[in-house]
Amino acid sequence: MVLAALCLTLLCACAAPTRQARLLESAPSRELSERLAATAAESPEALAHALEQSLAYVRTRPQEGKPFAADGPDCTWADLAASLEHLRALLPRLDADPGLLGREFAWHEVRPEPLMTGYYEPQMAGSLEPHPDYPVPIYGLPAALRSTDLGRFHPRWKGQTLTYRVEGQEIFPFYSREEIDGHSALNATQIPIAWTRDLVDVYFLQVQGSGRLLLPDGTVRHVLYAGKNGHEYVSLGKVMIERELIPREEMSMQRIRAYLREHPEQVRELLNTNPSYVFFRLAADGPVGATGRTLTPMVSMATDSAFLPLGSILAVDAVLPEADGTGERTALLALAQDRGGAIKGSRLDLFCGAGERAEFLAGHLQERARVYLLLKK
């Protein structure tokens, strides 16, 4: 019966949407190359470390395999590794010869211009043991959560995953946010990995995908992404704009937090409009991206790996928001090292790090950017 129900679910699955994002060969301006070189020269050690992390991942891939889709650049994982190695070798020379990036790499502009957002590593007080001061659970990956690769059943479902639970002889979608937080669906079967003070903090921890837990003895444990319940992600900010709770032009993570703080009676219902739920694991180090390796602030980028595969080198020209309401045009050499449930097509998500500046950027960054994929000539 379970198998029959699963097959029925597969037959009803929808094909993946057509991807409109594309890469077009383009010649960079000298001015952009110079600004990228100048930014790289400000923190060459961080960029070199990030390149090593990407190389370690790319070298685990089948070297003759093709990381890009059929309509993307004709290169192999070995070519991607060679590009990373070449950039690493050029780093010490960029400051004296900023034109190297334009001469040594083929540039492919991402179209349409990507929407670039940001994410960060939030910090919150918590406990690894139940305590009255920490009433809100942080859950690990439930044993009852199951998933299967739909591509094993039909080519049209390649790259899609079905997440579910089994009850008796039937399969069901895994529990939603409302069922987990509002109806205690996991209480009987799942012991939390930690507890914290505020439901809103846990919600934003899930949105960011990882965070730091400050324990009562002063030590810090990293809370890292372990999986999700399979429900579609719904943007709380979009819901609040549609309900006219926050004007579109004022929307930010900080503005959402302020509204929820001022209207505690609405918190649970508003959070439940997003049925997606993220589960975590504890670690000594972090945060860790989709490559399984640590992320580097202002370098690591979450991308749709079906379009821009993990390990890609990206040249980014964007305006970063400032606290005074202005923006600063910034050039960044970034690396695709993470994924995100809401990151589809050409959209990008910059890892901003931890602390107040990172939180501000993650909450306010929502700009179109000029972005190029760089591949060694």
Buried (B, 14 or more C-beta within 10 A) or exposed (E): EEEEBBEEBBEEBEEBEEBEBBBEEBEBEEEBBBBBBEBBBEBEEBBBEBBEBBBBBBBEBEEEEBBBBEEBBEBBBBBBBBBBBBBBEBBEEBEEEBEBBBEBBBBBBBBEBBBBBBBBBBBBBBBBEEEEEBEBBBBBBBEBBBEBEBEEBEEEBEEBEBBBBEEEEEBEBBBBBBBBBEEEBBEEEBEBBBBBBBBBBBBBBBBBBBBBBBBEEEEEBBBBBBBBBBBEBBBBBEBBBEEEBBEEEEBBBBBBBEBBEEEEEBBEEBBBBBBBBBBBBBEEEBBBBBBEBBBBBBBBBBBBBBBBBBBBBBBBBBBBBEEEEEBEEBBBBBBBBBBBBBBBBBBBBBBBBBEEBBBBBBBBBEBEBBBBBBBBE
